[in-house]
Structures are given as C-alpha cells and as structure tokens.
Amino acid sequence: MQESCPTVKSILLLDSEGKRVAVKYYTDDWPTLSAKLVLEKSVFTKTQKTNARNEAEIIMFDGYIVVYKFIQDLHFFVVGGDDENELILAAVLQGFFDAVGLLLRNNVDKKTALENLDLILLCLDEIVDGGIILETEGSVIAGKVATNGLDSAGSLTEQTISQALATAREHLARSLLK
C-alpha cells in the first residue's frame, strides 16, 4: 500500500539566506543534522537565482524532485522521491503556501513567520503525517490550524466573559443592597 500512496520526503521553509525557519523531514534519507543542513543549503543555492515568485518551479536535485516557490524573504520547498508525481508535490506546496498566507493574513515574511512559528508547524502537521499527504487545500489546512489554536484561547475568552458576568452581578447586588 505504501508504494501506491504519494509521499513527501521533506518540507522546508527557509529564509532569504538559506537558513531554517521551519523544516520537517519524513524519511531517513538524511539521517543526521549535518546531512539535513547540507540538503537545505544545496537546495537553496541551486534555486536562489530562479524567479519562483508567481508560480511554483520544479527541479530534479540529487535524485529527488523539489518543488519550490518564494514570497518576500521566505522560500518554500517540498521534496519528494524521483518517482513521485510532480503535480501532487506542487499541490502540497501550494496548500502549505496558501495556508501560511491565510494564517499570517497575507503578511508573509520571516519576522511574522517566526512570531507565528507554532501555526506554521501545525500547518506542516495538518498537511503531511509520516510522509503521507493528508490535505492539500490551503483554506482547509488554515481552518484546522486556526481551530486548534483557538481551543486554548477559547477557554481564556470564556473565563474573561464569566469574570465580567461575576463583576456585573456584584455591582448589581451592591446597588440593590444600598
């Protein structure tokens, strides 16, 4: 079953200098940190002179298919095996790209990405699990991430509302007792 299911080897989000912002590896093709860093630097160097701002670009790199796209000072990459379908990898890339854009309210740059790193990492978890592609629709991914993020904030909001109601009750009770 694993052979027929499209898989992703890694998803990389690098800055304009080729340094990590968020990365996720789903296979042991790069077993050590140094091997992963070499891949990231090599892919960045190979693609930095291209103009992948409007549409995704595809390259073969060291026996892997790399689909990539840039926005501002961020470089998005999806790496798959040489036998993977480029269109599926491109759909994963576009889903990640769109979800990040929605979650960051189209203010997609390194500073904002680092400030919202938790949302970006949740995006990666919603898109791919163990290399298996779960979702490629950016709005669905962003919706799931936003829902997960709001669960913890929801209790804070509810607490604030209940505090406001308690304060209102106290004021009402005081005014009635006077």
N, C-alpha and C positions, 0 to 999 in steps of 0.2 A: 504494500500500500504506500509506503514511503516514497517509492520510485515514481509513482504517478502523481503525487501531490507536489505542486510547485513549492519550492523552499527558497529562503533567503539566507545567505551566509552571514551578512552583517549589514547594519545601518549605521552610517556615520554622519555626524553633524560637526563640521569643522569651521573654524574662523578663517579670516582672510589671510592668515599666516600659516594655515595648515595645522593649527593646534586644536585639540579636542574641546568641544563644547558638550556634546553628548554622543556616546557610542554604545552600541550593543552588538555583541558577537554571539552567533547561534551555533557555531560549529568549532571544532578544534583544529581547523585549518591553520590557525595562527595560535599555537599553544602558549606562548609566553608574551608578557607585556612588551618586550622589545620587538618581537615579531609583529605584534599589532601596531606598534608605533611606526615601524618600518613601512607596513602596508599603508597606513594613514598618510605618512609623508610622501610615499611614492605615488599614491593615487592623486594626492593634492598637486604634486609637482607636475604630473602628467596632464592634469586637466586645467591648471590655473590660467593658461593662456587662451583657453577657449571662451566663447561667449555663450554660456548656457543660462542666460537670464530670462529669455522668453519661453523657450521650450527645453525639455529635457534632452540631454545628449547621451549617447551610448558609446562605450568603448570596450574593446577586449583588452584585458590587462592581466598578465601573468596567468593566463588560463581561466580567468574569471570575467564575467560580464559585469560592468559597472555602469549604472545609470545615475546621472547626476544633474543637478540644477542649482543655480546660485540666486540669492536675493540679498541685496545690501552687502554686508560683510559676512554672510553665512553661506556655507557650501554644504548642500545635502547630497548624500551618496547612498545608493542601495547596491550591495554586492551580491551576485548570485553565481552559481556554477555555470560552466560554459555550455551546459545542456539545458539551461532554463530559458523560458520564453521571455524575450526582451519586453514584450508588451505587458506582461504580468508584473515584471520588475518595475516598469515605468508606472504602472497603476499604483504599486506600493509607494513609490517615490512621490507621486502626485498626491496620494492620500495623506502622507506624512506632511508634505509641503502645505497642503490646504488646511489640515488640522492645526498645524502650528500657526498659520496665518490667522485662522479664526480665533484661536485661544489667545494670541497676542494682539488681537484687534488690529491686524494688518500693520502693526509696528514691529516688523520682524528685523531685528538687528541683534548683534552679540550681547549688548548690555541687557536688553529686555529678555533675551533668551536665558541668560544666566540668572536674572532675577526670577524667572518662572521655570527654572530647570525641572522642578517637580512635575509640572504639567507636561513638559516635553518628554520626560522619562515615562510618564503614564501613557502618553501617546504611543511611544515605542511598544509598551506592553500591550496596548489595545490592538496594534497593527499586526504584530508577529509574536508568536509564542513558541519557543523552541525551534525556530526556523520555519514553522508552518504559518502561512498567511491567514489571518483571521478576518481582517477588514481592510478595505481599500478606499472607502468613501469618506472623504475628509470631514464632512458635516456629522456623520455618524460617530466617527472617532472623537471629534471635538465634543460632541454631546455626551458621550460616555465619560470622557475625562472630566468635563465640567460637572457632571452629576456626581462623580466620585469626589471631586474637590469640594462640592457644596455639602456633601453629607456631614463632614466635620464642622463646616461653617454653619450649617442649619441648626445644630444644637445651640451654638452661640447666639444665633438670632432668636431662637425660641426662648432662650434664657433671658435675653435682653427684653423681650416682649413681656415675659412673666414678671420680670423685675418692675417694668413700667406699670403693669396692672396692680402689683402689690403696692407700689408707691401711690397710685391713684386711689386704691382702697383706703390706705392710711389717711390720705388727705380728706377723703370723703368722711371717714369715721371721725376725724378731728373736727371737721366743720359741723357735723351733726351733734357732737358732744358739747360744743360751745353754747 
